[in-house]
Structure formats: structure tokens, C-alpha cells
Amino acid sequence: MTSQIPVTLERSIDIAASPATVWGIVSDLRRTPEWSPECRRVVVLRRAGSIQPGTQLLGINRLRFAVWPTRSVVTEVSPEQRIAWNVRTSGATWSYELEPTPTGTRLVERRDGGTGMPTVAATFTRFLLGGVSGHSAELEDHIEVSLLRIKSLAEKE
């Protein structure tokens, strides 16, 4: 039996800050622990200048008593519009999309989980995080928290 995860988790928030300000925050993936309830550290590997497609990332996540590393690769960078990265350990692609609004920026955070998880990741999720569907529900809550924290950071700058 293959564990299935929702194809897409997505939330958005309106921020009273320019796309340039919001981009300055979300495009610096090393800052992710400032807003993510799960991510504790992001290290940029093999960095050659600014973050660009192909940039590799090492993440350290923690939820309750479970701590685990992730390995990701940046797949898309469109300044002030979109940044995306694929988490190799789960197969999920995460992204931030920015859209100018009359009062600032609409920020969309999305997790595209594909159709399933590799066996090791599925086993880990089942035993340590309460199962794929349970963790997906937590991730939806985490996206909400992340967006609120990003909004707070951007509106203070």
C-alpha cells in the first residue's frame, strides 16, 4: 500500500509591504526558521553567488520529539515573483509566489506533494509524525503560522 499525500496544500495572505520587501524575506531561505514552526535551520550548500536554480539546501526540522534532515534543490527563482524548491527526501515541492496588490503584496505559500512518498520518508512520517494525512493537516496549520509570521516581519521593515 502506497501512502498518499494531498497533491497541493496552499494558503495566501495579504501583506502591507512591497513585493521587494516580501521577496527580500522569503528568498533568503536561510531565514526560514524565523517563520517555520518545523524548520530549525537551513544551510545553503555549494553556493555560487545568489540562490538560483540548482542551489542545494540542507534543512534541519524538528516536530515534537522527532528531528530529521532534509535535502532540497532550488528549482525556480523569479525575483519578486516566485521561488520554489524540491525536497528530495519527501518529493514535495514548496514555493512562495508574490503578487502585487493595491495595498502591498499577496503571498502564496504552496506545497505540491506529488502522488506519494518514498518508502523511507513514508515510514518515518507514519511512525514519528502520526502518518502522512496527519502530518499534512499539521503542515496546513504550519503554512498559516508561517504566513502570519512573514507578514509580521515584512510589515515591520
Stockholm file with secondary structure:
# STOCKHOLM 1.0

chainA/1-157         MTSQIPVTLERSIDIAASPATVWGIVSDLRRTPEWSPECRRVVVLRRAGSIQPGTQLLGINRLRFAVWPTRSVVTEVSPEQRIAWNVRTSGATWSYELEPTPTGTRLVERRDGGTGMPTVAATFTRFLLGGVSGHSAELEDHIEVSLLRIKSLAEKE
#=GR chainA/1-157 SS CCCCCCSEEEEEEEESSCHHHHHHHHTCGGGGGGTCSSEEEEEEESCCSSCCTTCEEEEEEEETTEEEEEEEEEEEEETTTEEEEEETTTCCEEEEEEEEETTEEEEEEEEECTTCCCHHHHHHHHHHSSCHHHHHHHHHHHHHHHHHHHHHHHHHC
#=GC SS_cons         CCCCCCSEEEEEEEESSCHHHHHHHHTCGGGGGGTCSSEEEEEEESCCSSCCTTCEEEEEEEETTEEEEEEEEEEEEETTTEEEEEETTTCCEEEEEEEEETTEEEEEEEEECTTCCCHHHHHHHHHHSSCHHHHHHHHHHHHHHHHHHHHHHHHHC
//
